[in-house]
Structure formats: C-alpha cells, structure tokens
C-alpha cells in the first residue's frame, strides 16, 4: 500500500481549527482538497503533517506559526490616507482592500481602524501568529 511522499498527489478532506476550537477552514461540506506533495501548494508544516499517511487513514496534528503563515508582524500594519480610497466614507473595520506596497507588488489587507483622515490596514495573513490544528482524512494517493 502506498503512502504520502514527495512527488505524489494526495486527495483528502480536512478541517482546520484554532486553539480555541474555532473552525477557520474545512473541505467537509464540499470537494476534497488535492495537492501535489513537494510542490509548495500548502504551508510546509501542513505538508509535513501529511507525510506517510495512507489511504483511509485519519490524523490530527498541530503546526506552529513558523510552519504555517509566520509570526504576526506589527510592521505590516500600515496607515493609509483615506483620500487614496474610492468612496472613503464607506470604509469599515473588517473590510479588505488591495494596496500597493511597491510599484510591482500589492497585498490584500484588512481594515483594523478607521480614523478621521487615515485608515489602519493590517497586511498580515489572517492566520499569522496562530497555531493551527488540522484533522485530515486521506482519500486517495496517486503518482503525479
């Protein structure tokens, strides 16, 4: 029986939860996820947790921020003048915007504060700085 290893494609269902039990993502209500192991399609810690699994096996593992979406970085919170937004009067906490960080690169950020003249946008990944627990069920393994 084959197992998950680099270069193979794995099809699986998963549920991802935070330390407080909040589900942040799941494939259980839809189609299973399919990834080629070693292709950089998923965070390295998640991929490591899949290694060696066999079809029909279920596994639960937790990965730290360093193996997922990195540490939370306060320097990635940026103040942006409201005048740079179309319709600045409608900006609300929790909204997402794409902002240019260099001439050739943009990032999606979440509004965390709205001031009189500017907006504070958090450019960290929403899961940065968090340990993530995954429950995974291996459905299929095949050669890529």
N, CA, C and O of each residue as an XYZ file, in Angstrom:
576
protein
N       0.856     -1.186      0.000
C       0.000      0.000      0.000
C       0.893      1.237      0.000
O       1.859      1.310      0.760
N       0.572      2.199     -0.845
C       1.416      3.391     -0.950
C       1.084      4.394      0.152
O       0.007      4.370      0.748
N       2.033      5.260      0.394
C       1.846      6.312      1.393
C       2.212      7.659      0.781
O       2.810      7.730     -0.292
N       1.843      8.717      1.482
C       2.114     10.074      1.023
C       3.606     10.338      1.096
O       4.238     10.146      2.135
N       4.159     10.783     -0.023
C       5.563     11.162     -0.081
C       5.738     12.202     -1.180
O       4.847     12.409     -2.004
N       6.884     12.846     -1.182
C       7.145     13.910     -2.147
C       6.969     13.399     -3.575
O       7.413     12.305     -3.923
N       6.312     14.216     -4.386
C       6.084     13.891     -5.789
C       4.758     13.205     -6.048
O       4.343     13.088     -7.201
N       4.094     12.755     -5.020
C       2.789     12.120     -5.192
C       1.688     13.166     -5.004
O       1.902     14.226     -4.415
N       0.515     12.836     -5.519
C      -0.649     13.693     -5.339
C      -1.550     13.052     -4.297
O      -1.826     11.853     -4.352
N      -2.000     13.856     -3.354
C      -2.874     13.379     -2.286
C      -4.213     14.090     -2.373
O      -4.274     15.302     -2.578
N      -5.280     13.327     -2.217
C      -6.635     13.861     -2.164
C      -7.127     13.597     -0.741
O      -7.049     12.472     -0.248
N      -7.637     14.646     -0.085
C      -8.008     14.492      1.324
C      -9.075     15.496      1.733
O      -9.254     16.545      1.113
N      -9.770     15.135      2.793
C     -10.660     16.080      3.466
C      -9.934     16.573      4.696
O      -9.121     15.860      5.284
N     -10.239     17.807      5.079
C      -9.590     18.369      6.265
C     -10.519     19.359      6.948
O     -11.440     19.907      6.342
N     -10.247     19.571      8.232
C     -10.855     20.641      8.991
C      -9.734     21.310      9.761
O      -8.967     20.639     10.451
N      -9.630     22.633      9.648
C      -8.611     23.397     10.359
C      -9.243     24.189     11.487
O     -10.243     24.878     11.286
N      -8.656     24.090     12.683
C      -9.182     24.819     13.831
C      -8.079     25.605     14.527
O      -6.896     25.283     14.417
N      -8.498     26.643     15.247
C      -7.592     27.440     16.069
C      -7.570     26.850     17.482
O      -8.346     25.946     17.791
N      -6.689     27.360     18.332
C      -6.531     26.851     19.696
C      -7.836     26.886     20.488
O      -8.049     26.043     21.359
N      -8.717     27.857     20.195
C      -9.983     27.956     20.928
C     -11.091     27.092     20.334
O     -12.234     27.144     20.790
N     -10.750     26.282     19.299
C     -11.724     25.394     18.674
C     -12.458     25.990     17.486
O     -13.235     25.293     16.835
N     -12.231     27.265     17.189
C     -12.870     27.908     16.043
C     -12.403     27.260     14.742
O     -11.201     27.126     14.509
N     -13.344     26.860     13.904
C     -13.005     26.299     12.592
C     -12.698     27.458     11.654
O     -13.532     28.344     11.463
N     -11.486     27.456     11.058
C     -11.143     28.519     10.113
C     -11.274     28.063      8.673
O     -11.335     28.895      7.768
N     -11.319     26.749      8.440
C     -11.475     26.245      7.072
C     -11.789     24.761      7.130
O     -11.367     24.059      8.049
N     -12.535     24.293      6.140
C     -12.858     22.869      6.065
C     -13.289     22.515      4.653
O     -13.890     23.324      3.946
N     -12.972     21.298      4.259
C     -13.419     20.794      2.957
C     -14.591     19.828      3.130
O     -15.107     19.310      2.140
N     -15.010     19.582      4.343
C     -16.004     18.541      4.657
C     -17.356     18.745      3.971
O     -18.037     17.766      3.666
N     -17.752     19.969      3.725
C     -19.051     20.227      3.106
C     -18.954     20.339      1.589
O     -19.962     20.562      0.918
N     -17.754     20.185      1.044
C     -17.570     20.326     -0.399
C     -16.641     19.266     -0.946
O     -16.613     18.125     -0.483
N     -15.891     19.672     -1.931
C     -14.953     18.758     -2.577
C     -13.690     18.619     -1.738
O     -13.269     19.571     -1.080
N     -13.088     17.439     -1.762
C     -11.826     17.276     -1.040
C     -10.722     18.088     -1.701
O     -10.817     18.454     -2.873
N      -9.692     18.358     -0.946
C      -8.533     19.091     -1.450
C      -7.600     18.121     -2.156
O      -7.507     16.954     -1.776
N      -6.914     18.598     -3.175
C      -5.952     17.790     -3.919
C      -4.660     18.580     -4.037
O      -4.669     19.704     -4.539
N      -3.544     18.010     -3.581
C      -2.260     18.697     -3.662
C      -1.171     17.741     -4.120
O      -1.206     16.541     -3.848
N      -0.209     18.312     -4.819
C       0.989     17.562     -5.169
C       2.005     17.829     -4.057
O       2.400     18.972     -3.829
N       2.409     16.799     -3.391
C       3.332     16.927     -2.272
C       4.704     17.377     -2.790
O       5.258     16.804     -3.728
N       5.224     18.417     -2.149
C       6.528     18.957     -2.533
C       6.460     20.091     -3.537
O       7.495     20.643     -3.911
N       5.269     20.449     -3.981
C       5.121     21.496     -4.998
C       4.901     22.879     -4.396
O       4.726     23.847     -5.135
N       4.907     22.992     -3.073
C       4.739     24.291     -2.436
C       3.326     24.827     -2.484
O       3.129     26.038     -2.390
N       2.339     23.964     -2.627
C       0.949     24.404     -2.732
C       0.314     24.692     -1.375
O      -0.690     25.401     -1.296
N       0.891     24.147     -0.314
C       0.361     24.321      1.032
C       1.521     24.655      1.969
O       2.674     24.388      1.633
N       1.236     25.238      3.145
C       2.328     25.552      4.078
C       3.160     24.312      4.423
O       2.638     23.200      4.495
N       4.446     24.521      4.631
C       5.382     23.413      4.861
C       4.999     22.552      6.058
O       5.129     21.329      5.999
N       4.535     23.157      7.129
C       4.155     22.382      8.305
C       2.953     21.497      8.048
O       2.880     20.383      8.567
N       2.014     21.978      7.257
C       0.839     21.178      6.894
C       1.286     19.993      6.052
O       0.860     18.861      6.280
N       2.142     20.261      5.085
C       2.648     19.193      4.224
C       3.403     18.141      5.038
O       3.236     16.944      4.805
N       4.222     18.570      5.977
C       4.964     17.624      6.828
C       4.015     16.727      7.612
O       4.285     15.542      7.808
N       2.899     17.302      8.057
C       1.925     16.519      8.809
C       1.234     15.452      7.985
O       0.699     14.493      8.541
N       1.235     15.601      6.667
C       0.600     14.629      5.768
C       1.518     13.469      5.406
O       1.053     12.394      5.028
N       2.816     13.691      5.522
C       3.793     12.693      5.069
C       3.567     11.344      5.761
O       3.366     11.263      6.973
N       3.608     10.304      4.949
C       3.478      8.942      5.455
C       2.055      8.450      5.623
O       1.842      7.279      5.937
N       1.067      9.326      5.418
C      -0.326      8.880      5.554
C      -0.658      7.868      4.458
O      -0.055      7.867      3.385
N      -1.625      7.016      4.754
C      -2.100      6.012      3.805
C      -3.590      6.223      3.549
O      -4.284      6.837      4.360
N      -4.073      5.717      2.428
C      -5.487      5.846      2.077
C      -6.334      5.265      3.207
O      -6.076      4.165      3.694
N      -7.349      6.028      3.612
C      -8.248      5.610      4.685
C      -7.803      6.055      6.063
O      -8.578      5.981      7.017
N      -6.571      6.514      6.182
C      -6.050      6.950      7.480
C      -6.550      8.353      7.809
O      -6.697      9.200      6.928
N      -6.808      8.580      9.097
C      -7.125      9.916      9.604
C      -6.044     10.299     10.589
O      -5.488      9.451     11.286
N      -5.751     11.592     10.639
C      -4.685     12.085     11.508
C      -5.025     13.496     11.949
O      -5.617     14.271     11.198
N      -4.641     13.821     13.184
C      -4.785     15.176     13.705
C      -3.405     15.658     14.122
O      -2.674     14.945     14.811
N      -3.047     16.873     13.704
C      -1.748     17.438     14.064
C      -1.856     18.949     14.153
O      -2.728     19.568     13.543
N      -0.953     19.524     14.924
C      -0.918     20.971     15.120
C       0.411     21.502     14.614
O       1.463     20.908     14.852
N       0.353     22.629     13.912
C       1.586     23.275     13.442
C       1.656     24.686     14.017
O       0.639     25.363     14.169
N       2.862     25.110     14.328
C       3.076     26.449     14.865
C       3.106     27.481     13.759
O       3.199     27.133     12.582
N       3.029     28.752     14.128
C       3.025     29.839     13.137
C       4.227     29.800     12.199
O       4.099     30.119     11.017
N       5.396     29.411     12.715
C       6.603     29.390     11.890
C       6.512     28.389     10.737
O       7.220     28.533      9.740
N       5.655     27.382     10.861
C       5.476     26.379      9.808
C       4.165     26.560      9.051
O       3.790     25.727      8.226
N       3.475     27.664      9.344
C       2.196     27.938      8.685
C       2.278     29.279      7.958
O       2.808     29.352      6.850
N       1.761     30.331      8.570
C       1.713     31.645      7.923
C       2.625     32.670      8.575
O       2.491     33.869      8.330
N       3.550     32.203      9.402
C       4.548     33.072     10.000
C       4.060     33.786     11.250
O       2.890     33.713     11.626
N       4.998     34.477     11.876
C       4.694     35.263     13.069
C       3.915     36.507     12.676
O       4.028     36.993     11.550
N       3.130     37.013     13.604
C       2.432     38.269     13.368
C       3.461     39.396     13.400
O       4.271     39.470     14.323
N       3.433     40.271     12.398
C       4.421     41.340     12.261
C       3.729     42.700     12.349
O       3.003     43.096     11.437
N       3.962     43.410     13.456
C       3.358     44.737     13.650
C       3.728     45.709     12.533
O       2.965     46.625     12.227
N       4.897     45.510     11.925
C       5.340     46.397     10.841
C       4.479     46.261      9.583
O       4.570     47.086      8.674
N       3.656     45.234      9.534
C       2.767     45.056      8.387
C       1.406     45.732      8.586
O       0.479     45.522      7.804
N       1.300     46.536      9.632
C       0.114     47.374      9.830
C       0.472     48.764      9.311
O       1.394     49.403      9.817
N      -0.252     49.222      8.313
C       0.084     50.477      7.635
C      -1.058     51.472      7.695
O      -2.228     51.110      7.567
N      -0.699     52.738      7.893
C      -1.684     53.821      7.828
C      -1.744     54.305      6.381
O      -0.718     54.558      5.750
N      -2.945     54.424      5.883
C      -3.168     54.858      4.508
C      -4.168     56.015      4.552
O      -5.208     55.919      5.203
N      -3.851     57.090      3.866
C      -4.749     58.258      3.813
C      -6.082     57.852      3.175
O      -6.108     57.151      2.164
N      -7.163     58.291      3.768
C      -8.492     57.978      3.256
C      -8.675     58.428      1.811
O      -9.398     57.798      1.040
N      -8.007     59.528      1.454
C      -8.158     60.078      0.097
C      -7.693     59.102     -0.978
O      -8.039     59.274     -2.147
N      -6.919     58.083     -0.613
C      -6.447     57.081     -1.589
C      -7.506     56.043     -1.925
O      -7.311     55.233     -2.830
N      -8.636     56.056     -1.201
C      -9.695     55.076     -1.404
C     -10.834     55.684     -2.202
O     -11.150     56.864     -2.053
N     -11.443     54.875     -3.046
C     -12.683     55.292     -3.711
C     -13.797     55.113     -2.684
O     -13.910     54.044     -2.084
N     -14.595     56.108     -2.480
C     -15.687     56.027     -1.508
C     -15.222     55.881     -0.076
O     -15.671     54.971      0.622
N     -14.331     56.753      0.385
C     -13.764     56.603      1.727
C     -14.794     56.666      2.864
O     -14.538     56.177      3.964
N     -15.951     57.266      2.594
C     -16.965     57.359      3.650
C     -17.568     55.998      3.998
O     -18.175     55.839      5.058
N     -17.403     55.020      3.110
C     -17.970     53.679      3.348
C     -17.000     52.690      3.964
O     -17.351     51.526      4.154
N     -15.786     53.124      4.283
C     -14.783     52.212      4.834
C     -15.174     51.814      6.255
O     -15.507     52.658      7.087
N     -15.125     50.496      6.513
C     -15.474     49.982      7.833
C     -14.437     48.954      8.288
O     -13.795     48.300      7.465
N     -14.283     48.820      9.604
C     -13.395     47.814     10.178
C     -13.822     46.437      9.668
O     -15.009     46.113      9.635
N     -12.836     45.637      9.273
C     -13.097     44.288      8.770
C     -13.108     44.190      7.254
O     -12.998     43.093      6.706
N     -13.240     45.325      6.563
C     -13.232     45.305      5.102
C     -11.831     44.979      4.602
O     -10.839     45.299      5.257
N     -11.756     44.342      3.443
C     -10.460     44.014      2.839
C     -10.220     44.891      1.625
O     -11.130     45.173      0.845
N      -8.962     45.319      1.484
C      -8.551     46.151      0.351
C      -7.212     45.664     -0.160
O      -6.385     45.156      0.597
N      -7.014     45.826     -1.446
C      -5.711     45.543     -2.046
C      -4.961     46.856     -2.111
O      -5.462     47.839     -2.656
N      -3.755     46.875     -1.552
C      -2.964     48.102     -1.594
C      -1.589     47.804     -2.179
O      -1.049     46.712     -2.003
N      -1.033     48.790     -2.875
C       0.298     48.655     -3.462
C       1.333     48.852     -2.355
O       1.289     49.842     -1.626
N       2.267     47.899     -2.235
C       3.343     48.038     -1.255
C       4.656     48.412     -1.937
O       5.557     48.963     -1.305
N       4.755     48.114     -3.211
C       5.849     48.572     -4.064
C       5.225     48.806     -5.441
O       4.071     48.433     -5.652
N       5.954     49.416     -6.386
C       5.352     49.648     -7.707
C       4.864     48.372     -8.408
O       3.925     48.432     -9.201
N       5.487     47.223     -8.129
C       5.115     45.989     -8.816
C       4.457     44.950     -7.918
O       4.250     43.812     -8.338
N       4.130     45.325     -6.700
C       3.595     44.338     -5.766
C       2.477     44.949     -4.930
O       2.593     46.059     -4.411
N       1.391     44.189     -4.818
C       0.295     44.625     -3.962
C      -0.048     43.494     -2.995
O       0.289     42.333     -3.225
N      -0.719     43.859     -1.921
C      -1.136     42.890     -0.912
C      -2.558     43.217     -0.497
O      -3.003     44.361     -0.590
N      -3.259     42.201     -0.041
C      -4.599     42.403      0.491
C      -4.469     42.600      1.990
O      -3.794     41.831      2.674
N      -5.118     43.630      2.489
C      -5.088     43.924      3.912
C      -6.482     44.084      4.464
O      -7.442     44.305      3.726
N      -6.581     43.970      5.769
C      -7.855     44.112      6.467
C      -7.849     45.400      7.273
O      -6.896     45.679      8.000
N      -8.903     46.179      7.144
C      -9.037     47.424      7.906
C      -9.229     47.062      9.381
O     -10.141     46.317      9.738
N      -8.350     47.604     10.231
C      -8.483     47.351     11.669
C      -8.831     48.606     12.456
O      -9.176     48.526     13.635
N      -8.742     49.780     11.799
C      -9.096     51.033     12.475
C      -9.387     52.086     11.409
O      -8.683     52.177     10.404
N     -10.426     52.873     11.639
C     -10.778     53.962     10.729
C     -10.696     55.263     11.520
O     -11.406     55.451     12.508
N      -9.818     56.157     11.070
C      -9.659     57.454     11.714
C     -10.319     58.548     10.896
O     -10.980     58.274      9.894
N     -10.136     59.784     11.326
C     -10.708     60.926     10.613
C     -10.078     61.091      9.230
O     -10.777     61.354      8.252
N      -8.748     60.936      9.156
C      -8.042     61.194      7.902
C      -7.340     59.982      7.313
O      -6.942     59.995      6.148
N      -7.185     58.925      8.125
C      -6.500     57.746      7.599
C      -7.139     56.458      8.097
O      -8.012     56.453      8.965
N      -6.661     55.366      7.505
C      -7.172     54.029      7.802
C      -5.974     53.164      8.159
O      -4.943     53.235      7.491
N      -6.094     52.345      9.208
C      -5.042     51.410      9.583
C      -5.386     50.059      8.978
O      -6.428     49.471      9.269
N      -4.469     49.575      8.113
C      -4.685     48.312      7.410
C      -3.639     47.302      7.864
O      -2.448     47.606      7.919
N      -4.101     46.098      8.187
C      -3.237     45.000      8.607
C      -2.970     44.118      7.390
O      -3.892     43.522      6.833
N      -1.699     44.037      6.980
C      -1.325     43.255      5.804
C      -0.857     41.835      6.160
O      -0.470     41.072      5.275
N      -0.892     41.485      7.434
C      -0.564     40.120      7.832
C      -1.621     39.156      7.293
O      -2.781     39.529      7.121
N      -1.212     37.923      7.032
C      -2.181     36.888      6.697
C      -3.110     36.743      7.902
O      -2.638     36.835      9.035
N      -4.400     36.522      7.703
C      -5.317     36.413      8.842
C      -4.935     35.331      9.856
O      -5.337     35.412     11.017
N      -4.171     34.327      9.439
C      -3.768     33.250     10.351
C      -2.338     33.406     10.857
O      -1.823     32.513     11.530
N      -1.691     34.524     10.542
C      -0.320     34.759     11.018
C      -0.300     34.788     12.544
O      -1.197     35.341     13.182
N       0.730     34.187     13.109
C       0.906     34.185     14.554
C       0.061     33.168     15.290
O       0.023     33.171     16.521
N      -0.616     32.298     14.560
C      -1.517     31.341     15.204
C      -1.075     29.905     14.960
O      -0.610     29.553     13.876
N      -1.232     29.083     15.999
C      -1.044     27.638     15.860
C      -2.311     27.089     15.206
O      -3.420     27.494     15.554
N      -2.145     26.177     14.271
C      -3.270     25.631     13.510
C      -3.336     24.122     13.710
O      -2.328     23.428     13.578
N      -4.518     23.621     14.027
C      -4.724     22.184     14.181
C      -5.540     21.687     12.998
O      -6.550     22.285     12.627
N      -5.089     20.592     12.415
C      -5.763     20.010     11.257
C      -6.187     18.578     11.558
O      -5.415     17.784     12.096
N      -7.424     18.267     11.203
C      -7.909     16.892     11.183
C      -7.975     16.522      9.714
O      -8.679     17.169      8.939
N      -7.246     15.481      9.327
C      -7.124     15.129      7.908
C      -7.521     13.671      7.699
O      -7.176     12.800      8.497
N      -8.251     13.419      6.612
C      -8.608     12.065      6.194
C      -8.102     11.849      4.777
O      -8.530     12.541      3.853
N      -7.203     10.904      4.598
C      -6.627     10.612      3.277
C      -7.606      9.778      2.461
O      -8.018      8.697      2.881
N      -7.973     10.293      1.289
C      -8.942      9.621      0.416
C      -8.264      8.892     -0.736
O      -8.675      7.796     -1.117
N      -7.220      9.512     -1.290
C      -6.567      8.918     -2.462
C      -5.115      9.393     -2.523
O      -4.801     10.525     -2.154
N      -4.241      8.507     -2.993
C      -2.843      8.843     -3.260
C      -2.537      8.309     -4.655
O      -2.864      7.169     -4.982
N      -1.907      9.150     -5.469
C      -1.532      8.674     -6.813
C      -0.220      9.332     -7.232
O       0.195     10.351     -6.680
N       0.406      8.728     -8.205
C       1.634      9.315     -8.744
C       1.270     10.554     -9.529
O       0.266     10.580    -10.242
N       2.090     11.580     -9.397
C       1.806     12.856    -10.074
C       2.233     12.824    -11.525
O       2.067     13.812    -12.239
